[in-house]
Amino acid sequence: MAKLVLLVWLMLASSPGQAIERGFEAEACWFDAEAIPFSIGRERCGYLTIPERHGDAGSTMLRLPVVVFEPDRRDTDQAPILYLLGGPGEPGYIATAEDIGRWWDEIDSKPWLRRRSVVVHDQRGTGPTPPLLACPELDDPLIWVPHGPRFGTMSQPARDIALAASTCVERLEGEGWDLGAYTSRTSARDLAVLREALSIDSWSVYGVSYGSRLALTLYQIDPDGVAALVLDSVFPPHVHPERDEAAALKTVLARIAAECAAQPDCRAMSPDLTGALSRLVADLEAQPMQLPVRGLGHSMVVLVDGGEVLRALSDDLYDPELVADIPSVVADLAGPSRRGALIDYVATPLIDHAGGGDASGLYYAVHCGEEIAFQPRAMIEAVAAETGVLATGAVEDDALTRIVCAHWPSDAADPADQEPVTGPVAALVLAGVYDPITPAGWADAAAQYLPNAQVFVFDRGSHGLSGSAGCVDRMIAAFLDDPTRPVPNSCPGGAPRYRVR
């Protein structure tokens, strides 16, 4: 396909000494179209070229990959969908033919995507085009947990994390990247430029997790370009995640305990779920256990405290299918076979992977500058004092994150970015009661400033509602077909059946 320059302003440098046209260029797709395993349409590909700092004529230029999926049976009268994933730091997954096939599977499985063009991009900093703000130094799981032969206190991770953060920052800055330019607002401005470059009058924006925050920020700066918002597991900019997450796990576990108590076989297995878990966490905080594990190609001993137990439980809460196992897991961890259960459930997963594939540097650029900067440690400690021992994991995570942020460069935080997003846009706000990271209460926190919002909190839902049940995607389809009409809730209510073993 010949290059088609859709929007050209001026000639600037993409890196020192290299000239490139600023704007959007449609190009032949970089993946092998013949190797796509499944497709129900065609793809249009290209690169959005934007400055690292908007408004700075001397700024380094970035090229962001973009794919527009056009299903064969799409309704051209429907506004396109801009699909925003989470993180920050999660790429668009549009690099390979296999990635594109998975997107077509996703589009085919959801009625609200099948009938519309879908725009997917790699957010600045996520690669594969430069820069990839990855921090393999921080992705090593062994720096986050004490392990032999040097374990003994949490001072070991603190030292390792500080060194890893400073090393990553030095490397990325040495490559010439301006780390203060990677914010939600700059990413949203990229998207406003993309919409105009693609000649889209307005699009409906779907955002999940952090993607919902980016969607709200985009609406804030480009309201006329947003026809409707679907905010899945919403993360509004005016909440305090470190504070709220410290209390969220206790709230979710209390709900599970109450639901378990209402089921006789579950109640018999775990008659005091939160009490047993609280005692276990307190015991491990007072006396962490040294546990032998094998991972990353060799054996070692790791130190497991109460915070690690809570993190493991929180990870399982992301998956609604695993929620039904929580009472039995707690019973095993607090029971007579505690040591073996801790090795299998907590210790081994700690080192069973070599870090995530997301751009962790972008995560810290956003999180340190937009969240930690506005949440003093005293705020977290006050919530922890109210919440008790079940806030231990979140409190420890916050302390370690602040070590990274102490080394991470960021622009002066703008209090305006912490203000609620307001406006008349039609919005569908989705939340799950078991969500451990974007608490269900954030749905109302976002919706109270969006007078045309419809809010649904799902009894059996957790993090990321679209794709978790067909009824949710039918609701999204009904909303996008006519955002002015009330959406009927067709999803079943009530608690899951907790599994007993």
C-alpha positions as CSV (number, residue, x, y, z in Angstrom):
1,M,0.0,0.0,0.0
2,A,1.4,3.4,-0.9
3,K,2.0,5.8,1.9
4,L,-0.9,8.2,2.3
5,V,-0.1,11.3,4.4
6,L,-3.4,12.2,6.0
7,L,-2.2,15.1,8.2
8,V,1.1,16.9,7.7
9,W,2.3,20.0,9.6
10,L,6.0,20.3,9.5
11,M,9.3,18.4,9.2
12,L,11.0,17.5,12.6
13,A,13.3,14.9,13.9
14,S,12.3,11.4,15.1
15,S,15.7,11.0,16.5
16,P,18.8,13.2,16.2
17,G,19.6,13.7,12.6
18,Q,16.5,11.9,11.1
19,A,13.8,14.0,9.4
20,I,10.2,12.8,9.3
21,E,6.8,14.2,8.5
22,R,4.6,14.9,11.4
23,G,1.1,13.5,11.2
24,F,-0.5,10.1,10.3
25,E,0.7,7.9,7.5
26,A,-1.1,4.9,6.2
27,E,1.3,2.2,5.4
28,A,1.4,-1.5,4.4
29,C,0.8,-3.5,7.6
30,W,3.9,-4.7,9.3
31,F,2.6,-8.2,10.0
32,D,2.1,-11.0,7.5
33,A,-1.6,-10.8,6.5
34,E,-1.5,-14.3,5.0
35,A,-0.5,-15.7,8.4
36,I,-3.5,-14.2,10.4
37,P,-5.2,-17.3,11.8
38,F,-8.7,-15.8,11.8
39,S,-10.3,-12.8,10.3
40,I,-13.8,-11.4,9.6
41,G,-12.7,-8.3,7.8
42,R,-9.7,-6.2,6.8
43,E,-7.1,-4.1,8.5
44,R,-5.8,-0.7,7.8
45,C,-2.4,0.1,9.3
46,G,-0.2,3.2,9.8
47,Y,1.8,5.3,12.2
48,L,0.8,8.4,14.1
49,T,3.8,10.7,14.3
50,I,3.6,13.1,17.3
51,P,6.1,15.1,19.4
52,E,7.3,13.7,22.6
53,R,6.2,17.1,24.1
54,H,3.2,18.6,22.4
55,G,3.7,22.2,21.5
56,D,7.5,21.9,21.6
57,A,8.9,22.5,18.1
58,G,12.2,21.0,19.0
59,S,10.8,17.8,20.6
60,T,11.8,14.3,19.5
61,M,9.1,12.8,17.3
62,L,7.5,9.5,18.2
63,R,5.8,7.0,15.8
64,L,2.8,5.1,17.3
65,P,1.5,2.0,15.4
66,V,-2.2,2.1,14.7
67,V,-4.5,-0.6,13.3
68,V,-8.1,0.0,12.2
69,F,-10.1,-3.2,12.1
70,E,-13.0,-3.1,9.6
71,P,-15.4,-6.0,10.0
72,D,-17.1,-7.1,6.8
73,R,-20.6,-6.7,8.3
74,R,-19.9,-3.4,10.0
75,D,-22.6,-0.6,10.0
76,T,-20.9,2.4,8.5
77,D,-23.5,4.7,10.1
78,Q,-22.1,3.7,13.6
79,A,-19.3,5.7,15.2
80,P,-16.0,3.8,15.3
81,I,-14.8,2.3,18.5
82,L,-11.5,3.5,20.1
83,Y,-10.4,0.6,22.3
84,L,-8.1,1.5,25.2
85,L,-6.4,-1.2,27.3
86,G,-5.1,-0.9,30.8
87,G,-1.8,-0.5,32.6
88,P,-0.5,2.1,32.2
89,G,2.1,0.3,30.2
90,E,0.0,-2.3,28.4
91,P,0.6,-2.4,24.6
92,G,-2.1,-2.6,22.0
93,Y,-1.1,-6.2,21.0
94,I,-1.0,-5.4,17.3
95,A,2.6,-6.4,16.5
96,T,2.2,-9.8,14.9
97,A,-0.3,-11.8,12.7
98,E,-1.1,-13.9,15.8
99,D,-2.0,-10.7,17.7
100,I,-4.2,-9.5,14.9
101,G,-6.0,-12.9,14.8
102,R,-6.7,-12.6,18.5
103,W,-8.2,-9.2,17.9
104,W,-10.5,-10.6,15.3
105,D,-11.5,-13.3,17.7
106,E,-12.3,-10.6,20.2
107,I,-14.3,-8.6,17.7
108,D,-16.2,-11.6,16.5
109,S,-17.2,-12.6,20.0
110,K,-18.7,-9.3,21.0
111,P,-21.7,-7.9,19.2
112,W,-20.8,-4.3,20.0
113,L,-17.5,-4.7,18.1
114,R,-18.7,-6.8,15.2
115,R,-20.8,-4.0,13.7
116,R,-18.2,-1.2,14.0
117,S,-14.7,-0.2,12.9
118,V,-12.3,-0.6,15.8
119,V,-9.2,1.6,16.3
120,V,-6.3,0.1,18.3
121,H,-3.0,1.8,18.9
122,D,0.2,1.3,20.9
123,Q,0.2,4.0,23.6
124,R,3.4,6.1,23.7
125,G,6.1,4.3,25.6
126,T,4.8,0.8,25.1
127,G,6.7,-0.1,21.9
128,P,7.5,-1.9,19.7
129,T,8.5,1.4,18.0
130,P,10.8,3.5,20.2
131,P,10.6,4.2,22.9
132,L,9.7,1.1,24.8
133,L,9.8,2.3,28.4
134,A,10.5,-1.1,29.8
135,C,12.4,-1.6,33.0
136,P,13.7,-5.2,33.1
137,E,15.7,-4.1,36.1
138,L,12.4,-3.7,37.9
139,D,10.6,-6.6,36.3
140,D,12.9,-9.1,38.1
141,P,10.6,-10.7,40.7
142,L,13.5,-11.5,43.0
143,I,14.1,-7.8,43.8
144,W,10.7,-7.5,45.3
145,V,10.8,-10.3,47.9
146,P,13.5,-11.2,50.4
147,H,15.3,-14.4,49.5
148,G,18.4,-16.3,50.6
149,P,21.1,-16.0,51.4
150,R,20.6,-12.3,52.1
151,F,17.1,-12.3,53.5
152,G,16.1,-11.2,56.9
153,T,14.3,-7.9,56.6
154,M,12.5,-5.9,54.0
155,S,15.6,-3.7,53.7
156,Q,16.9,-6.1,51.1
157,P,14.1,-5.3,48.6
158,A,14.3,-1.6,49.4
159,R,18.0,-1.5,48.4
160,D,17.5,-3.7,45.3
161,I,14.5,-1.7,44.1
162,A,16.3,1.7,44.6
163,L,19.2,0.4,42.6
164,A,17.0,-1.1,39.9
165,A,14.9,2.1,39.5
166,S,17.9,4.4,39.3
167,T,19.6,2.1,36.8
168,C,16.5,2.0,34.6
169,V,16.1,5.8,34.7
170,E,19.7,6.3,33.8
171,R,19.5,3.9,30.9
172,L,16.3,5.4,29.5
173,E,17.5,9.0,29.8
174,G,20.8,8.0,28.3
175,E,18.8,6.8,25.2
176,G,17.5,10.4,25.0
177,W,14.0,10.0,26.2
178,D,12.2,12.8,28.2
179,L,10.5,10.7,30.9
180,G,8.5,13.7,32.2
181,A,6.6,13.7,28.9
182,Y,4.8,10.4,29.5
183,T,1.5,11.3,31.2
184,S,-2.1,10.5,30.8
185,R,-2.7,14.0,29.4
186,T,0.0,13.7,26.7
187,S,-1.3,10.3,25.7
188,A,-4.9,11.7,25.5
189,R,-3.6,14.5,23.3
190,D,-2.0,11.9,21.0
191,L,-5.5,10.3,20.6
192,A,-7.1,13.7,19.8
193,V,-4.6,14.2,17.0
194,L,-5.2,10.6,15.8
195,R,-9.0,11.2,15.6
196,E,-8.5,14.3,13.4
197,A,-5.9,12.5,11.3
198,L,-8.2,9.6,10.6
199,S,-11.0,12.1,9.7
200,I,-13.3,10.7,12.4
201,D,-15.9,13.3,13.5
202,S,-16.4,11.4,16.8
203,W,-15.8,8.0,18.1
204,S,-17.2,5.9,21.0
205,V,-14.5,5.2,23.4
206,Y,-14.2,1.9,25.4
207,G,-11.6,1.9,28.2
208,V,-10.9,-0.8,30.7
209,S,-9.1,-0.2,34.0
210,Y,-6.4,2.5,33.3
211,G,-7.8,2.7,29.8
212,S,-11.0,4.1,31.4
213,R,-8.9,6.9,33.0
214,L,-7.3,7.6,29.6
215,A,-10.8,7.7,28.1
216,L,-12.0,10.2,30.6
217,T,-8.9,12.4,30.1
218,L,-9.5,12.3,26.4
219,Y,-13.1,13.4,26.9
220,Q,-11.8,16.2,29.1
221,I,-9.6,17.6,26.4
222,D,-11.6,16.7,23.2
223,P,-15.2,16.5,24.3
224,D,-16.7,17.1,20.8
225,G,-14.7,14.1,19.5
226,V,-16.3,11.6,21.9
227,A,-19.8,10.3,21.1
228,A,-20.1,8.0,24.1
229,L,-18.0,6.4,26.8
230,V,-17.9,2.8,28.0
231,L,-16.0,2.7,31.3
232,D,-15.2,-0.8,32.3
233,S,-13.7,-1.2,35.8
234,V,-13.5,2.6,35.9
235,F,-10.4,4.4,37.3
236,P,-11.5,8.1,37.6
237,P,-8.7,10.7,38.0
238,H,-10.0,12.2,41.2
239,V,-9.9,9.0,43.3
240,H,-6.9,8.0,45.5
241,P,-5.9,4.5,44.5
242,E,-3.3,3.8,47.1
243,R,-5.7,4.8,49.9
244,D,-8.8,3.1,48.4
245,E,-7.0,-0.2,47.6
246,A,-5.8,-0.4,51.2
247,A,-9.4,-0.8,52.2
248,A,-10.8,-2.6,49.1
249,L,-9.5,-6.1,49.9
250,K,-11.0,-6.1,53.3
251,T,-14.4,-5.1,51.8
252,V,-14.3,-7.8,49.2
253,L,-13.2,-10.5,51.6
254,A,-15.9,-9.5,54.0
255,R,-18.5,-10.0,51.2
256,I,-17.0,-13.4,50.4
257,A,-17.1,-14.3,54.1
258,A,-20.8,-13.4,54.4
259,E,-21.7,-15.3,51.2
260,C,-19.7,-18.3,52.4
261,A,-21.5,-18.2,55.8
262,A,-24.9,-18.4,53.9
263,Q,-23.9,-21.7,52.3
264,P,-23.8,-24.5,54.9
265,D,-21.0,-26.6,53.4
266,C,-18.8,-23.5,52.9
267,R,-19.6,-22.3,56.4
268,A,-18.6,-25.7,57.9
269,M,-15.3,-25.5,56.0
270,S,-14.5,-21.9,56.8
271,P,-16.6,-20.7,59.7
272,D,-14.5,-17.6,60.4
273,L,-12.9,-16.7,57.1
274,T,-11.8,-13.1,57.8
275,G,-10.8,-13.9,61.4
276,A,-8.6,-16.9,60.3
277,L,-7.0,-14.9,57.5
278,S,-6.3,-11.9,59.8
279,R,-4.6,-14.2,62.4
280,L,-2.5,-15.8,59.7
281,V,-1.4,-12.4,58.3
282,A,-0.6,-11.1,61.7
283,D,1.4,-14.2,62.6
284,L,3.4,-14.0,59.3
285,E,4.0,-10.3,59.8
286,A,5.4,-11.0,63.3
287,Q,7.4,-14.1,62.1
288,P,7.8,-14.5,58.3
289,M,8.4,-18.0,57.1
290,Q,11.5,-19.2,55.2
291,L,10.2,-21.4,52.5
292,P,12.1,-23.4,49.9
293,V,11.0,-23.0,46.3
294,R,12.3,-23.8,42.9
295,G,12.0,-21.3,40.0
296,L,14.0,-19.4,37.4
297,G,16.1,-22.4,36.9
298,H,17.4,-22.9,40.5
299,S,16.3,-23.5,44.1
300,M,16.2,-20.9,46.8
301,V,14.6,-19.9,50.0
302,V,12.2,-17.0,50.1
303,L,10.8,-15.1,53.0
304,V,7.0,-15.0,53.0
305,D,5.1,-12.5,55.2
306,G,1.5,-11.6,55.6
307,G,1.5,-9.1,52.8
308,E,2.5,-11.8,50.3
309,V,-0.5,-13.9,51.3
310,L,-2.8,-10.9,50.7
311,R,-1.2,-10.2,47.3
312,A,-1.8,-13.8,46.2
313,L,-5.4,-13.6,47.2
314,S,-5.9,-10.3,45.5
315,D,-4.4,-11.7,42.3
316,D,-7.0,-14.5,42.4
317,L,-9.8,-12.0,42.8
318,Y,-9.2,-10.7,39.3
319,D,-10.7,-13.9,37.9
320,P,-14.4,-14.4,38.8
321,E,-13.9,-18.2,38.4
322,L,-11.3,-18.2,41.1
323,V,-13.4,-16.3,43.6
324,A,-15.3,-19.5,44.3
325,D,-12.1,-21.0,45.6
326,I,-11.2,-18.3,48.1
327,P,-12.8,-19.8,51.2
328,S,-11.1,-23.2,50.6
329,V,-7.7,-21.5,49.9
330,V,-8.0,-19.5,53.1
331,A,-8.9,-22.7,55.0
332,D,-5.8,-24.4,53.6
333,L,-3.5,-21.5,54.3
334,A,-4.7,-21.2,57.9
335,G,-4.9,-24.9,58.5
336,P,-2.6,-27.6,59.9
337,S,-0.9,-28.0,56.4
338,R,0.0,-24.3,56.3
339,R,3.6,-24.7,55.2
340,G,2.8,-26.7,52.1
341,A,-0.1,-24.5,51.2
342,L,2.1,-21.4,51.5
343,I,4.8,-22.9,49.3
344,D,2.3,-23.8,46.6
345,Y,0.0,-20.9,46.7
346,V,2.3,-18.0,47.7
347,A,6.0,-18.7,47.6
348,T,6.3,-20.5,44.3
349,P,4.3,-18.0,42.2
350,L,6.6,-15.2,43.5
351,I,9.5,-16.5,41.5
352,D,7.7,-18.6,38.9
353,H,7.9,-15.8,36.3
354,A,10.5,-13.3,35.1
355,G,8.4,-10.2,35.4
356,G,5.6,-8.8,33.1
357,G,5.9,-7.9,29.5
358,D,4.3,-4.5,29.9
359,A,6.2,-1.2,29.8
360,S,6.8,-0.9,33.5
361,G,8.7,2.4,33.0
362,L,5.5,4.0,31.6
363,Y,3.6,2.7,34.6
364,Y,5.9,4.5,37.0
365,A,6.0,7.6,34.9
366,V,2.2,7.9,35.2
367,H,1.7,6.4,38.7
368,C,4.5,8.4,40.3
369,G,3.6,11.7,38.7
370,E,-0.2,11.5,38.9
371,E,-1.0,9.3,42.0
372,I,1.9,9.1,44.5
373,A,2.5,12.8,44.2
374,F,-1.0,13.5,45.5
375,Q,-1.2,10.8,48.1
376,P,1.0,11.5,51.1
377,R,2.2,8.4,53.0
378,A,0.2,9.6,56.1
379,M,-3.0,9.2,54.1
380,I,-2.3,5.5,53.5
381,E,-1.2,4.9,57.1
382,A,-4.5,6.5,58.4
383,V,-6.6,4.2,56.2
384,A,-4.4,1.2,57.3
385,A,-5.0,2.0,60.9
386,E,-8.8,1.9,60.3
387,T,-8.7,-1.2,58.1
388,G,-6.3,-3.2,60.2
389,V,-4.1,-6.1,59.3
390,L,-5.9,-6.9,56.0
391,A,-4.4,-3.6,54.6
392,T,-0.9,-5.0,55.1
393,G,-0.2,-5.9,51.5
394,A,-1.4,-2.6,50.1
395,V,0.6,-0.7,52.7
396,E,3.8,-2.6,51.9
397,D,3.2,-2.2,48.1
398,D,2.8,1.6,48.6
399,A,6.1,1.8,50.6
400,L,8.0,-0.1,47.9
401,T,6.4,1.9,45.1
402,R,7.5,5.2,46.8
403,I,11.1,3.9,46.6
404,V,10.8,3.7,42.8
405,C,9.1,7.1,42.6
406,A,11.9,8.8,44.6
407,H,14.2,8.0,41.7
408,W,11.7,8.6,38.9
409,P,11.8,12.0,37.1
410,S,8.5,13.6,36.4
411,D,7.1,17.1,35.7
412,A,5.6,19.1,38.4
413,A,2.2,17.4,39.1
414,D,-0.8,19.4,37.9
415,P,-3.6,19.5,40.4
416,A,-6.1,19.9,37.5
417,D,-5.4,16.4,36.5
418,Q,-6.9,15.3,39.8
419,E,-10.2,17.0,39.2
420,P,-13.4,15.0,38.4
421,V,-14.2,14.8,34.7
422,T,-17.6,16.4,34.1
423,G,-19.8,16.7,31.1
424,P,-23.0,15.6,29.3
425,V,-21.5,12.7,27.4
426,A,-23.5,9.5,27.5
427,A,-21.5,6.9,29.6
428,L,-22.0,3.3,30.6
429,V,-20.1,2.6,33.8
430,L,-19.4,-1.0,34.7
431,A,-18.0,-2.5,38.0
432,G,-17.7,-5.8,39.7
433,V,-18.1,-6.4,43.4
434,Y,-15.0,-8.6,43.7
435,D,-12.7,-6.1,42.0
436,P,-9.5,-5.8,44.2
437,I,-7.8,-3.0,42.2
438,T,-10.6,-0.6,40.9
439,P,-13.1,-0.9,43.7
440,A,-16.8,-1.0,42.8
441,G,-17.3,2.3,44.6
442,W,-15.3,4.1,42.0
443,A,-18.2,3.6,39.5
444,D,-20.4,5.9,41.5
445,A,-17.5,8.3,42.1
446,A,-17.1,8.7,38.3
447,A,-20.8,8.8,37.5
448,Q,-21.8,11.5,40.0
449,Y,-20.0,14.0,37.7
450,L,-21.5,12.5,34.5
451,P,-25.2,13.3,34.5
452,N,-25.9,11.0,31.6
453,A,-24.2,8.0,33.0
454,Q,-25.7,4.6,33.6
455,V,-24.0,2.5,36.3
456,F,-24.1,-1.2,36.7
457,V,-22.3,-3.1,39.5
458,F,-22.4,-6.8,38.8
459,D,-22.8,-9.3,41.7
460,R,-20.5,-11.9,40.1
461,G,-18.1,-9.6,38.4
462,S,-14.5,-8.6,39.1
463,H,-12.0,-6.7,37.1
464,G,-12.7,-6.3,33.4
465,L,-16.4,-7.0,32.8
466,S,-16.5,-7.1,29.0
467,G,-15.8,-10.7,28.0
468,S,-16.6,-12.1,31.4
469,A,-20.2,-12.8,30.5
470,G,-22.2,-12.5,27.3
471,C,-24.9,-10.6,29.1
472,V,-22.4,-7.7,29.8
473,D,-21.4,-7.4,26.1
474,R,-25.1,-7.4,25.1
475,M,-25.6,-4.5,27.4
476,I,-22.7,-2.6,25.9
477,A,-24.2,-3.3,22.4
478,A,-27.6,-2.0,23.5
479,F,-26.0,1.1,25.0
480,L,-24.0,1.9,21.9
481,D,-26.9,1.4,19.6
482,D,-28.7,4.2,21.4
483,P,-26.8,5.8,24.3
484,T,-29.9,7.9,25.3
485,R,-32.0,4.9,26.2
486,P,-31.9,3.0,29.5
487,V,-30.0,-0.3,29.3
488,P,-31.7,-3.3,30.7
489,N,-29.5,-5.5,33.0
490,S,-29.8,-9.0,31.8
491,C,-27.0,-10.5,34.0
492,P,-27.9,-12.9,36.8
493,G,-27.4,-11.7,40.4
494,G,-26.5,-13.4,43.6
495,A,-23.4,-15.0,45.0
496,P,-21.4,-17.8,43.2
497,R,-21.5,-21.3,44.6
498,Y,-18.3,-21.6,46.7
499,R,-16.3,-24.7,46.1
500,V,-15.5,-27.0,49.0
501,R,-12.6,-29.4,49.0
